[in-house]
Amino acid sequence: MAEQAGYVPALGRDRLTALYDPVVRLTTRERSFKARLLDQAALADGRRMLDLGCGTGTLAIWAKRRVPGLRVHGLDGDAKVLARARAKAAREGLEIEFDQGLSQELPYPAESFDRVLTSLFFHHLRDADKERTLAEVHRVLRPGGELHVADWGAQPDRLMSALSLSIRTLDGHEPTRANFAGELPEMVARAGFTGVATTGTLRTVYGALSFYRATRS
């Protein structure tokens, strides 16, 4: 859950955090797109996964439920959403490491992870931060490790393009531009990844989500 520019009163932030899960669930077909992302990642026991921009931890929790022997980390810059993520995982008795930090300076050694997954995160970042984040993801993945992304991308038709205008307006035209222009795969390739592919799309009330995968050679 990326923090937006500008000051939001503490009470407002608390309300936004509390509303985050139900809003995402109702408007983005969350169960469908996160299940699809987890299927694509082919997670396995003994591997180590990072949920980048983990927000309130839903994807990390679902990954750990699916593969109990998976070592799961979640990273976000917002302390309040991380507190919510930790509480959710604790209620289910799941051992997940939630860390606070920035995607442009990941607080992990090189070659730490077998998989990096991220959902609805890159469209919050300006282009330069997208590039720095991808370089950091490449650094922390092991050789043969994979990046899996679900985020807004090029829209497949006029209806989806029209529906996506609300996201572009809400999250800002500058950070969302590269996503909706379909440029994210090119950025991934420039960061040194191989096998960069768009694996499909999913239609939602806010436009079509795109799914990407890439390998750290």
N, C-alpha and C positions, 0 to 999 in steps of 0.2 A: 504494500500500500504506500505509494509514493506520497511524500509530503508536498503540498502545493505552496507556491510562493505567497507571501503575505501573512499577516497576523490573524489568527483565529482565536477568539477567547477560549479559555480552558473549558468552560461549560459546553461551548460549541464543539470543541474537539471531542469531548466525551460523548456527546450525542452522535457525532459523525461516526465514531468508532463503534458505538453500539448498533448503529444502523447498517454498518458495512456488510455484515454477513447476509442479512435478509435482502438487502438491495441487490447484491451480486447474485444471490440465489434466484431471485425473481426475474432479473432482467437479462442475464447472460447465458442462460441454460447451463448453469455452473456444473451440475452433476454430469451432464453429457460431455462438456468440453474438457473437464478435468479427468474424467474417466478415460476419454480418448487420448489425452496427453500421457497418462500413466500407462496405458496399453502400448503406445508408441515407444515409450522409454525402455520397455522390457527390463524392468527392475528385477534384481535377484539378491538372495541372501548373501551376506558377506561383503556386498558392495557398499560404497559410501555415496550418498546423494545430497546435493544442495538445492533447496528451494529458494531461489533468488527473488527478493522482493516478496517475501512470504506472507505479508499482511497478517491476518489473524490465524494463519497456520493450517487452513483447511486442506490444501494440497499435501503438505507434509504429513498431516495426520492420516489422510487417506492412503498415502504411500506406505506408511508404517503399518497400517491395518492390513494392507494387501500382502506385504512382505515383512513379517516380524523380524527377520534376521538382517534387514537392511539398516544401515547406520544413517540416520537422517539428521541433517542440519537445516535450519531455516534462518535466513538473514533478512533484516529490514532495518530501515533507519529510524523508525518511529517506536519509541519506548512503550507507548500506550497500546498499540496493536500487538506488540510482542508480549506484553503482560496478559493480554487476552488469549493469545496463542498458547502461552505456557499453561494458563488455567484450563483451556480446552483439552490440551494433551494430558494434563494431570488428572482430569476427571475420567479419562479413559484408561488411565494407568499406562500411558505410552511414554517411552523414553526417547525424547527428541530434544536436540540441542538447539535452542533459539538464541541467536546472536544479534547484537546491534552493531550496525556498521553500514558503510556506503559501498554501493556496487562498483564505484570507480576505484576503490582502494580496498579490495577484499581482505579481511583479516585472517587469511589462511595461507599456509606455505604452498609453494609450487607443487603441482601434481598430487593434490589432496583428494580429489573426487573422481568417481567413475561416471557420474551423471550430474549435470546441472539442468534443472527444470525451472522454467519461469513462465508465469501466466499473468497477462494484463499488466505488465510492468514496463516494457520498453517504450510504450507510447507516451509514458510520462517524462521521458528523458529527452533533452535537447540533443542534437546530432553529435556534438563533441563528446557528451557524456555517454551516448550509445556506443561510440567508438572505443572510449576508454573502458567501459564496462565489458565489451566483448573481448578486448585485449586481456583484461583481468580474468574473465571466464576461461579463456584459452590457457592462461598461466596456471590456474588451479586445477584444470582437468589433467588426468593422467593420459599418456599416449594411448590412443584407442578409445578414450572417453568421449562421451557424447553430450551435446547441447540439444535440448528439446524446448521449443517455444510455442505458446499459444497466445496470440495477440491480434490486434486489429491489423489488417493488411489491405492490399488492393481489393476494391469491392467488385464483385462479379457482375453486377447489373445496376440499372438506374435505381431500382427500389432500395437495394442495400446501400447504395451511395447516398441516397436521400436520408435514410434512417441514420447513417453514420454521422450526419452533420451535428447531431446533438453531442456526440463524443468529441468531435473536433472543437466545438464551441466550449464545452465544459472543461476539457483538459488542455485547451490552447492549440491554436493552429500551428505554431512553430514546433512544439515537441511532437505533435501527431503527424506532421506533414510527411516525413520519410516513411512512416508506417503505411499510411493510406496511399502513398505513391508506389508502394511495393518495393521499396529500396532496402528493407531490412536484410533479405538474403545476400545482397551485394555487400553490405557492411560486414556480415558474418564471414563471408569469403575473404574480404580484405584483412580481417583479423587473423587469418592463417588457417581457418578451418577448411576441411575438404568434405566432399560429398554433401554439399549444401543443397537441400531440397525443400520445396513446399509440398507437404504431404496431403493437404486437403483444406477444406473450409467448412464452417458451420454457421448457418444463418441464425441471427438473433434479432430482437426488436431494436437493437442499436447498430445493426449492420452485421457484416460477416466477419467472423474470426478466422484467422489463418493459422495453420500449423506448420512448423518448420523443424528440421533436424539437421545436424551437422556433426562431423567427427573431428576430434583433435588428433592429428597425425603424429 
